Amino acid sequence: MQEFEAGINIVSVPGSNDWGEPYLNEFMNFPDGSNDDQVDSLVQLLHVRAVRYLLPKRETDWAAY
């Protein structure tokens, strides 16, 4: 299993399958590679995860709007 670091996240990708090596190659060639869809998808997932679970929650006074 290969891993790479994405900010504070570590992403594990099994190497013994049909998609693992192409997936990692896309990341290794980013941003100069010809494809970036999988990079974009993972970055969006990690961003949503960070916003929902890692950042402190703040109270909103909706009556003020």
PyMOL commands that set and color helices and strands:
alter all, ss='L'
color gray80, all
select helices_A, chain A and resi 20-29+37-54+62-64
alter helices_A, ss='H'
color red, helices_A
select strands_A, chain A and resi 2-6+9-13
alter strands_A, ss='S'
color yellow, strands_A
deselect
rebuild
show_as cartoon
